Amino acid sequence: MSYKFFSNKNCEYYPCHKIENQNCLFCFCPLYFFEDCGGDYRFINNVKDCSFCTKNHDEDSYQFVIQQLNKAFNNIKKDKLKMLKLEDL
C-alpha cells in the first residue's frame, strides 16, 4: 500500500542506511524522543544515536512505528485517567 511506503531515491542522503528498498516515510523517526522507542539505539555523550537502527526504514517500518505510537498514546491515556480519578478524591 502506497501510504505505508515511500522511497526518495533523489535525496542526497539516500540511502541513509545500507538496506535495500529503504522506506523514507519516517525519515526523521517520530519515536526519537521516546525513552523506550523499541529501536536499536545507543547513547554517545548523553545523545541518542540511532544511526544503526533501521526499524523506521525497513519494509515493516510502518507497522512498527504505528504500533509503538499506539502503545505510547495508550500509556498517556491511562496516566491521564489515573490523574482524573485522583482529582475526584
C-alpha positions in Angstrom: 0.0 0.0 0.0 1.5 3.3 -1.1 0.7 5.3 2.1 2.9 2.9 4.1 6.0 3.2 1.9 7.8 6.0 0.2 11.4 5.8 -1.2 13.1 9.1 -2.1 16.0 7.9 -4.3 16.7 11.5 -5.3 17.6 12.5 -1.7 21.3 13.4 -1.3 21.4 11.1 1.8 19.7 8.1 0.2 20.3 5.5 1.4 21.0 6.8 4.9 21.1 3.1 6.0 22.6 0.4 3.9 19.4 -1.5 3.3 17.7 -2.4 0.1 14.4 -0.8 -0.8 14.6 1.7 2.1 11.4 3.3 3.3 11.8 7.1 3.7 8.3 7.7 5.1 9.7 8.1 8.6 12.9 9.9 7.5 13.1 11.5 11.0 11.9 8.9 13.3 8.8 10.0 15.3 9.9 7.7 18.1 13.2 9.5 18.7 12.1 11.3 21.9 10.5 8.2 23.4 12.6 6.8 26.3 11.7 3.2 25.2 11.2 3.5 21.4 11.8 -0.2 20.7 14.6 0.6 18.3 18.3 -0.2 18.2 19.9 2.9 19.7 22.8 3.8 21.9 23.9 6.9 23.8 27.0 8.8 22.9 27.9 11.6 25.3 24.2 11.6 26.5 22.9 12.0 23.0 20.7 9.3 21.5 22.4 7.8 18.4 20.1 5.9 16.1 22.4 5.6 13.2 22.5 1.8 13.4 18.7 1.4 13.7 16.7 0.6 10.6 13.3 -0.1 12.3 11.9 3.1 10.8 13.3 2.4 7.3 12.8 -1.3 6.6 9.8 -2.9 5.0 8.0 -3.4 8.3 8.6 0.2 9.5 5.1 1.5 9.1 3.6 -1.3 11.3 6.4 -0.9 13.8 6.1 2.9 14.2 2.3 2.8 14.4 2.4 0.0 17.0 4.9 2.0 19.1 2.9 5.2 18.8 -0.3 3.4 19.9 1.5 1.9 22.9 2.8 5.3 23.9 -0.6 7.0 23.4 -2.4 4.3 25.4 0.0 4.8 28.3 -0.6 8.6 28.2 -4.3 7.9 28.2 -4.1 5.6 31.2 -2.0 8.1 33.1 -4.5 10.9 32.3 -7.4 8.7 33.5 -5.5 8.0 36.8 -4.9 11.7 37.3 -8.6 12.5 36.7 -9.6 9.8 39.2 -7.2 11.2 41.8 -8.7 14.7 41.3 -12.1 13.3 42.2 -11.0 12.1 45.6 
